[in-house]
Amino acid sequence: MAKITKDMLIGQLLQLNPNIAPILMREGMHCIGCPSSQMESLEEAAMVHGMDADVLVARLNNFLEAE
C-alpha cells in the first residue's frame, strides 16, 4: 500500500485514490479541481489553507489503511 507524504502532489493523491477528493474537500480544499492545484504539494496546499500538513497526512493515511 502506498503511503502519503507531504511532498506528494495533489494530482498524485487523486490518481492514487480518487476517494481522497471528498476528504480534501471536507478539510476545506475546495480548489482541488483547479488545474494549478494538481501540481501543488500537499504541504503547500495545507499551508495556503491554514492547515497542519502532518495532521492532514495522518488523516489521509488512516483513510487508506481503513479502505
Sequence and secondary structure as in RCSB ss.txt:
>XXXX:A:sequence
MAKITKDMLIGQLLQLNPNIAPILMREGMHCIGCPSSQMESLEEAAMVHGMDADVLVARLNNFLEAE
>XXXX:A:secstr
     TTSBHHHHHHH TTHHHHHHHTT TTTTSGGGGGSBHHHHHHHTT  HHHHHHHHHHHHHH 
